[in-house]
Amino acid sequence: MSALLEVCDLAFVSARARELDGSGFTLERGKSLCVVGDSGSGKTLLLRLLCGLERSSEGHIRHDGTDRKS
């Protein structure tokens, strides 16, 4: 069975900082994932990248086997 969502080596570089440096995870079909962290840790940025509202500086997101640059 292939993963529903794969995030590999994700990074976002802004004028302020380098965020989500090298982040990655795999979400298998039928499973759930909870993202937790302190304020400013990148939870909302991760969601914006997954939804395509922002573009990553590095890494990739693969959804249902299709690789795309976030």
LOKE-550634 format. One record per atom (N, C-alpha, C): atom name; y, z, x; residue in three letters. Coordinates in pm, whole numbers, plus 50000, padded with zeros to 5 digits. Example, Ala and Ser with C-alpha at 12.3 -4.5 7.8 and 13.67 -1.06 7.14 Angstrom:
BEGIN
<rec atom="N" y="49431" z="50780" x="51319" rest="ala"/>
<rec atom="CA" y="49550" z="50780" x="51230" rest="ala"/>
<rec atom="C" y="49670" z="50780" x="51320" rest="ala"/>
<rec atom="N" y="49775" z="50708" x="51285" rest="ser"/>
<rec atom="CA" y="49894" z="50714" x="51367" rest="ser"/>
<rec atom="C" y="50003" z="50787" x="51290" rest="ser"/>
//
This chain:
BEGIN
<rec atom="N" y="49883" z="50000" x="50084" rest="met"/>
<rec atom="CA" y="50000" z="50000" x="50000" rest="met"/>
<rec atom="C" y="50124" z="50000" x="50089" rest="met"/>
<rec atom="N" y="50222" z="49915" x="50059" rest="ser"/>
<rec atom="CA" y="50343" z="49908" x="50139" rest="ser"/>
<rec atom="C" y="50447" z="50008" x="50088" rest="ser"/>
<rec atom="N" y="50538" z="50044" x="50175" rest="ala"/>
<rec atom="CA" y="50643" z="50139" x="50140" rest="ala"/>
<rec atom="C" y="50742" z="50074" x="50045" rest="ala"/>
<rec atom="N" y="50797" z="50152" x="49954" rest="leu"/>
<rec atom="CA" y="50899" z="50103" x="49864" rest="leu"/>
<rec atom="C" y="51032" z="50091" x="49937" rest="leu"/>
<rec atom="N" y="51061" z="50186" x="50025" rest="leu"/>
<rec atom="CA" y="51188" z="50187" x="50096" rest="leu"/>
<rec atom="C" y="51166" z="50235" x="50239" rest="leu"/>
<rec atom="N" y="51216" z="50159" x="50335" rest="glu"/>
<rec atom="CA" y="51211" z="50197" x="50476" rest="glu"/>
<rec atom="C" y="51351" z="50188" x="50533" rest="glu"/>
<rec atom="N" y="51394" z="50294" x="50597" rest="val"/>
<rec atom="CA" y="51523" z="50297" x="50665" rest="val"/>
<rec atom="C" y="51493" z="50322" x="50812" rest="val"/>
<rec atom="N" y="51543" z="50235" x="50899" rest="cys"/>
<rec atom="CA" y="51507" z="50243" x="51040" rest="cys"/>
<rec atom="C" y="51631" z="50237" x="51130" rest="cys"/>
<rec atom="N" y="51648" z="50338" x="51215" rest="asp"/>
<rec atom="CA" y="51754" z="50343" x="51316" rest="asp"/>
<rec atom="C" y="51893" z="50317" x="51260" rest="asp"/>
<rec atom="N" y="51923" z="50372" x="51143" rest="leu"/>
<rec atom="CA" y="52051" z="50350" x="51077" rest="leu"/>
<rec atom="C" y="52163" z="50424" x="51149" rest="leu"/>
<rec atom="N" y="52276" z="50357" x="51166" rest="ala"/>
<rec atom="CA" y="52395" z="50418" x="51224" rest="ala"/>
<rec atom="C" y="52518" z="50355" x="51160" rest="ala"/>
<rec atom="N" y="52622" z="50435" x="51146" rest="phe"/>
<rec atom="CA" y="52748" z="50389" x="51090" rest="phe"/>
<rec atom="C" y="52860" z="50435" x="51183" rest="phe"/>
<rec atom="N" y="52938" z="50341" x="51233" rest="val"/>
<rec atom="CA" y="53047" z="50374" x="51324" rest="val"/>
<rec atom="C" y="53179" z="50349" x="51253" rest="val"/>
<rec atom="N" y="53260" z="50454" x="51246" rest="ser"/>
<rec atom="CA" y="53393" z="50441" x="51187" rest="ser"/>
<rec atom="C" y="53496" z="50474" x="51295" rest="ser"/>
<rec atom="N" y="53623" z="50465" x="51260" rest="ala"/>
<rec atom="CA" y="53729" z="50499" x="51355" rest="ala"/>
<rec atom="C" y="53721" z="50647" x="51392" rest="ala"/>
<rec atom="N" y="53664" z="50727" x="51304" rest="arg"/>
<rec atom="CA" y="53656" z="50872" x="51323" rest="arg"/>
<rec atom="C" y="53538" z="50915" x="51408" rest="arg"/>
<rec atom="N" y="53420" z="50859" x="51380" rest="ala"/>
<rec atom="CA" y="53299" z="50910" x="51445" rest="ala"/>
<rec atom="C" y="53182" z="50813" x="51427" rest="ala"/>
<rec atom="N" y="53074" z="50844" x="51496" rest="arg"/>
<rec atom="CA" y="52947" z="50774" x="51478" rest="arg"/>
<rec atom="C" y="52862" z="50864" x="51389" rest="arg"/>
<rec atom="N" y="52820" z="50812" x="51274" rest="glu"/>
<rec atom="CA" y="52748" z="50892" x="51176" rest="glu"/>
<rec atom="C" y="52608" z="50837" x="51152" rest="glu"/>
<rec atom="N" y="52518" z="50921" x="51105" rest="leu"/>
<rec atom="CA" y="52379" z="50886" x="51077" rest="leu"/>
<rec atom="C" y="52313" z="50817" x="51196" rest="leu"/>
<rec atom="N" y="52344" z="50863" x="51313" rest="asp"/>
<rec atom="CA" y="52301" z="50799" x="51437" rest="asp"/>
<rec atom="C" y="52149" z="50799" x="51450" rest="asp"/>
<rec atom="N" y="52087" z="50683" x="51433" rest="gly"/>
<rec atom="CA" y="51943" z="50668" x="51449" rest="gly"/>
<rec atom="C" y="51860" z="50724" x="51335" rest="gly"/>
<rec atom="N" y="51920" z="50741" x="51219" rest="ser"/>
<rec atom="CA" y="51849" z="50798" x="51104" rest="ser"/>
<rec atom="C" y="51744" z="50702" x="51051" rest="ser"/>
<rec atom="N" y="51637" z="50759" x="50999" rest="gly"/>
<rec atom="CA" y="51533" z="50676" x="50940" rest="gly"/>
<rec atom="C" y="51434" z="50757" x="50858" rest="gly"/>
<rec atom="N" y="51373" z="50692" x="50763" rest="phe"/>
<rec atom="CA" y="51269" z="50753" x="50681" rest="phe"/>
<rec atom="C" y="51194" z="50644" x="50607" rest="phe"/>
<rec atom="N" y="51079" z="50679" x="50553" rest="thr"/>
<rec atom="CA" y="50998" z="50588" x="50471" rest="thr"/>
<rec atom="C" y="50969" z="50657" x="50339" rest="thr"/>
<rec atom="N" y="50986" z="50585" x="50232" rest="leu"/>
<rec atom="CA" y="50956" z="50637" x="50098" rest="leu"/>
<rec atom="C" y="50844" z="50552" x="50038" rest="leu"/>
<rec atom="N" y="50730" z="50615" x="50019" rest="glu"/>
<rec atom="CA" y="50615" z="50545" x="49962" rest="glu"/>
<rec atom="C" y="50627" z="50534" x="49810" rest="glu"/>
<rec atom="N" y="50565" z="50434" x="49753" rest="arg"/>
<rec atom="CA" y="50563" z="50416" x="49608" rest="arg"/>
<rec atom="C" y="50506" z="50540" x="49540" rest="arg"/>
<rec atom="N" y="50569" z="50582" x="49432" rest="gly"/>
<rec atom="CA" y="50521" z="50696" x="49356" rest="gly"/>
<rec atom="C" y="50562" z="50832" x="49413" rest="gly"/>
<rec atom="N" y="50636" z="50832" x="49523" rest="lys"/>
<rec atom="CA" y="50681" z="50956" x="49587" rest="lys"/>
<rec atom="C" y="50830" z="50975" x="49562" rest="lys"/>
<rec atom="N" y="50875" z="51098" x="49582" rest="ser"/>
<rec atom="CA" y="51017" z="51132" x="49568" rest="ser"/>
<rec atom="C" y="51071" z="51178" x="49702" rest="ser"/>
<rec atom="N" y="51201" z="51169" x="49716" rest="leu"/>
<rec atom="CA" y="51268" z="51213" x="49838" rest="leu"/>
<rec atom="C" y="51393" z="51288" x="49799" rest="leu"/>
<rec atom="N" y="51416" z="51400" x="49862" rest="cys"/>
<rec atom="CA" y="51536" z="51480" x="49838" rest="cys"/>
<rec atom="C" y="51617" z="51482" x="49967" rest="cys"/>
<rec atom="N" y="51744" z="51450" x="49957" rest="val"/>
<rec atom="CA" y="51833" z="51451" x="50073" rest="val"/>
<rec atom="C" y="51924" z="51572" x="50061" rest="val"/>
<rec atom="N" y="51916" z="51662" x="50157" rest="val"/>
<rec atom="CA" y="51998" z="51783" x="50157" rest="val"/>
<rec atom="C" y="52069" z="51797" x="50292" rest="val"/>
<rec atom="N" y="52179" z="51866" x="50292" rest="gly"/>
<rec atom="CA" y="52252" z="51891" x="50415" rest="gly"/>
<rec atom="C" y="52386" z="51954" x="50387" rest="gly"/>
<rec atom="N" y="52449" z="51999" x="50492" rest="asp"/>
<rec atom="CA" y="52581" z="52060" x="50482" rest="asp"/>
<rec atom="C" y="52686" z="51956" x="50440" rest="asp"/>
<rec atom="N" y="52798" z="52005" x="50396" rest="ser"/>
<rec atom="CA" y="52910" z="51918" x="50363" rest="ser"/>
<rec atom="C" y="52949" z="51838" x="50487" rest="ser"/>
<rec atom="N" y="52966" z="51707" x="50470" rest="gly"/>
<rec atom="CA" y="53003" z="51621" x="50580" rest="gly"/>
<rec atom="C" y="52888" z="51574" x="50666" rest="gly"/>
<rec atom="N" y="52764" z="51598" x="50623" rest="ser"/>
<rec atom="CA" y="52649" z="51560" x="50705" rest="ser"/>
<rec atom="C" y="52605" z="51415" x="50684" rest="ser"/>
<rec atom="N" y="52661" z="51346" x="50585" rest="gly"/>
<rec atom="CA" y="52631" z="51203" x="50567" rest="gly"/>
<rec atom="C" y="52547" z="51169" x="50445" rest="gly"/>
<rec atom="N" y="52528" z="51262" x="50353" rest="lys"/>
<rec atom="CA" y="52445" z="51235" x="50234" rest="lys"/>
<rec atom="C" y="52505" z="51124" x="50150" rest="lys"/>
<rec atom="N" y="52634" z="51133" x="50120" rest="thr"/>
<rec atom="CA" y="52699" z="51030" x="50038" rest="thr"/>
<rec atom="C" y="52705" z="50898" x="50112" rest="thr"/>
<rec atom="N" y="52732" z="50900" x="50242" rest="leu"/>
<rec atom="CA" y="52733" z="50777" x="50320" rest="leu"/>
<rec atom="C" y="52597" z="50711" x="50316" rest="leu"/>
<rec atom="N" y="52489" z="50786" x="50328" rest="leu"/>
<rec atom="CA" y="52354" z="50730" x="50319" rest="leu"/>
<rec atom="C" y="52334" z="50661" x="50185" rest="leu"/>
<rec atom="N" y="52373" z="50725" x="50077" rest="leu"/>
<rec atom="CA" y="52359" z="50664" x="49944" rest="leu"/>
<rec atom="C" y="52444" z="50537" x="49932" rest="leu"/>
<rec atom="N" y="52564" z="50538" x="49986" rest="arg"/>
<rec atom="CA" y="52651" z="50420" x="49982" rest="arg"/>
<rec atom="C" y="52588" z="50305" x="50061" rest="arg"/>
<rec atom="N" y="52524" z="50335" x="50173" rest="leu"/>
<rec atom="CA" y="52455" z="50232" x="50251" rest="leu"/>
<rec atom="C" y="52334" z="50177" x="50174" rest="leu"/>
<rec atom="N" y="52258" z="50265" x="50112" rest="leu"/>
<rec atom="CA" y="52140" z="50222" x="50036" rest="leu"/>
<rec atom="C" y="52179" z="50134" x="49918" rest="leu"/>
<rec atom="N" y="52293" z="50164" x="49856" rest="cys"/>
<rec atom="CA" y="52339" z="50086" x="49739" rest="cys"/>
<rec atom="C" y="52413" z="49959" x="49778" rest="cys"/>
<rec atom="N" y="52443" z="49942" x="49906" rest="gly"/>
<rec atom="CA" y="52514" z="49823" x="49950" rest="gly"/>
<rec atom="C" y="52665" z="49834" x="49938" rest="gly"/>
<rec atom="N" y="52717" z="49953" x="49915" rest="leu"/>
<rec atom="CA" y="52862" z="49971" x="49905" rest="leu"/>
<rec atom="C" y="52928" z="49978" x="50043" rest="leu"/>
<rec atom="N" y="52849" z="50008" x="50145" rest="glu"/>
<rec atom="CA" y="52894" z="50009" x="50285" rest="glu"/>
<rec atom="C" y="52792" z="49929" x="50365" rest="glu"/>
<rec atom="N" y="52834" z="49883" x="50482" rest="arg"/>
<rec atom="CA" y="52744" z="49811" x="50573" rest="arg"/>
<rec atom="C" y="52724" z="49894" x="50699" rest="arg"/>
<rec atom="N" y="52601" z="49907" x="50740" rest="ser"/>
<rec atom="CA" y="52572" z="49986" x="50861" rest="ser"/>
<rec atom="C" y="52615" z="49909" x="50985" rest="ser"/>
<rec atom="N" y="52639" z="49982" x="51091" rest="ser"/>
<rec atom="CA" y="52672" z="49922" x="51220" rest="ser"/>
<rec atom="C" y="52545" z="49884" x="51295" rest="ser"/>
<rec atom="N" y="52439" z="49960" x="51272" rest="glu"/>
<rec atom="CA" y="52310" z="49935" x="51337" rest="glu"/>
<rec atom="C" y="52197" z="49970" x="51241" rest="glu"/>
<rec atom="N" y="52080" z="49921" x="51272" rest="gly"/>
<rec atom="CA" y="51961" z="49954" x="51194" rest="gly"/>
<rec atom="C" y="51940" z="49860" x="51076" rest="gly"/>
<rec atom="N" y="51838" z="49890" x="50998" rest="his"/>
<rec atom="CA" y="51810" z="49806" x="50881" rest="his"/>
<rec atom="C" y="51748" z="49889" x="50769" rest="his"/>
<rec atom="N" y="51756" z="49830" x="50652" rest="ile"/>
<rec atom="CA" y="51696" z="49888" x="50532" rest="ile"/>
<rec atom="C" y="51601" z="49783" x="50476" rest="ile"/>
<rec atom="N" y="51477" z="49824" x="50451" rest="arg"/>
<rec atom="CA" y="51378" z="49732" x="50393" rest="arg"/>
<rec atom="C" y="51340" z="49789" x="50257" rest="arg"/>
<rec atom="N" y="51364" z="49708" x="50154" rest="his"/>
<rec atom="CA" y="51332" z="49749" x="50017" rest="his"/>
<rec atom="C" y="51221" z="49660" x="49964" rest="his"/>
<rec atom="N" y="51112" z="49721" x="49926" rest="asp"/>
<rec atom="CA" y="50999" z="49648" x="49869" rest="asp"/>
<rec atom="C" y="50954" z="49532" x="49959" rest="asp"/>
<rec atom="N" y="50954" z="49558" x="50090" rest="gly"/>
<rec atom="CA" y="50906" z="49460" x="50186" rest="gly"/>
<rec atom="C" y="51009" z="49358" x="50231" rest="gly"/>
<rec atom="N" y="51128" z="49357" x="50171" rest="thr"/>
<rec atom="CA" y="51232" z="49263" x="50208" rest="thr"/>
<rec atom="C" y="51332" z="49331" x="50300" rest="thr"/>
<rec atom="N" y="51345" z="49278" x="50422" rest="asp"/>
<rec atom="CA" y="51436" z="49334" x="50520" rest="asp"/>
<rec atom="C" y="51577" z="49284" x="50492" rest="asp"/>
<rec atom="N" y="51672" z="49376" x="50494" rest="arg"/>
<rec atom="CA" y="51811" z="49334" x="50476" rest="arg"/>
<rec atom="C" y="51900" z="49421" x="50562" rest="arg"/>
<rec atom="N" y="52005" z="49365" x="50611" rest="lys"/>
<rec atom="CA" y="52106" z="49441" x="50683" rest="lys"/>
<rec atom="C" y="52186" z="49513" x="50577" rest="lys"/>
<rec atom="N" y="52200" z="49645" x="50593" rest="ser"/>
<rec atom="CA" y="52273" z="49721" x="50490" rest="ser"/>
<rec atom="C" y="52421" z="49701" x="50503" rest="ser"/>
//
